[in-house]
Amino acid sequence: MAKSFARDMTTGGEAGHILKFAFPMLMGNLLQQAYNAADTVIVGRFIGADALAAVGATGSMTFLFYTLCLGIAAGTGIIISQHFGAGNRDKVKSAVFNSAVVTAVFGIIVSLISIFATRPILDKLMGVPDTLLDTSAGYMSITCGGTIVVAAYNWISSVMRSLGDSKTPLFFLGFACLLNIFLDIFFITVLKTGVTGAAYATVISQGLSAVASITYGFFKNSELRLKRQHMRIDMEMILKCLKTGIPISLQNGMIAISMASLQRVTNTFGETVMASYTVTMRIEQLVHQPFASLSVSIATFTGQNTGAGNRERVVNGYKIGMKIAFCVAAFLMVLFYITGKYIAGAFVGNEPEVIAMASRALKLNACFYAFLAVINVTRGFLNGSGDTSYAMINGLTEVICRVIFSIVLTGIPFIGHWGIWGTTCITWLITALVSFIRYKRGHWKNKSLI
């Protein structure tokens, strides 16, 4: 029988479990972001800054469509981790099957909606300049049309991670990332397909990753080998998946909407600011990955130990996760102050104005990474404990902050376009405070899902 990477986190050292789970997660998340980074670098260097701006203009709305499905996967993981920690193996298998049904239906619906809504969203809602609209619409219709394969990959990844296995998804994602880079270069430089080639490369690579992960995962992990009695529609389990997943989806959706509102403001400042913002967003997507990995690790650790009824261990895990996250924040802040210019320059060719603006923006945001650490660790803890209703509060906070501060700050003459990045900093600060207050109030203590 093949070796299983599943990990029972209800015994043993807390720090060891959190770090050993988080590291493969981090590698996987970085590879996931390498899809976007590869598109950005190759589009920016081989096509130009205008094409880069066109791709960047789609980022927040693509994130919106993707995360509507990713929230369902995350909610499923919470249910499975709590049943796994409690030793309810039949419930684990039932959750696996029923969550697959929910994910498939959700993914198909979101894919179809996104295809038909692309151009109206970019034109009327996002205010993408006419010179970039056709390019942006072509890129987004392909990437969002592939939402179903993104949902499938993230569903099986969430299932395996809830069982403590953060290694298996990494193997297939690594292959898919290399394939994506190869296809990017092939489509753009050989076939001359422009940015649509980069979009096709991303969808094809994600699709293959999803198929391979699901096939291998079901053969490899005994928890995923379902018998006939497990493969039945269980409305109670489906409702639990929706109850946990929808608040997370709505949280992610609201965050995406807030990012879209910020992107709309950015679009009013012209193509140089748009390109600079695209560079910083791509880099910060990478910055988010250590914190996001810790968030998922803490959620899995918290879920399993909540299922096992070990509250003291749950709190210890939260405190350890926070210390790790603060160390990461300090390291990244120093890194960007020393090398920010060179990192920004790697994303564009001979565009000195874009590089200078992006470098300054990175240094500004780096001063607020500690608040980003608080947001992610606390969010993972609350989700894992079953307090998924907080997700709505989190999302609403980010929407209010980004909408209000983007308008106010950019409207101040001596701040201008720098208010775009200032908005992100203030949003992190306020959201971190709201998250920590929620943790201290202790609502999570009575939110177990099983």
Buried (B, 14 or more C-beta within 10 A) or exposed (E): EEEBBBBBBBEEEBBEBBBBBBBBBBBBBBBBBBBBBBBBBBBBBBBBBBBBBBBBBBBBBBBBBBBBBBBBBBBBBBBBBBBBBBEBEEBBBBBBBBBBBBBBEBBBBBBEBBBEBBBEBBBEBBBBBEEBBEBBBBBBBBBBBBBBBBBBBBBBBBBBBBBBBBBBBBBBBBBBBBBBBEBBBEBBEEEEBBBBBBBBBBBBBBBBBBBBBBEBBBEBBEBBEBEEEBBEEBEEBBEBBBBBBBBBBBBBBBBBBBBBBBBBBBBEBEBBBBBBBBBBBBBBBBBBBBBBBBBBBBBBBBBBBBBBEBEEBBBBBBEBBBEBBBEBBBEBBEBBEEBBBEBBBBBBBEBEEBBBBBBBBBBBBBEBBBBBBBBBBBBBBBBBBBBBBBBBBBBBBBBBBBBBBBBBBBEEEEEEBBBBBBBBBBBBBBBBBBBBEBBEEEBBBEBBBB
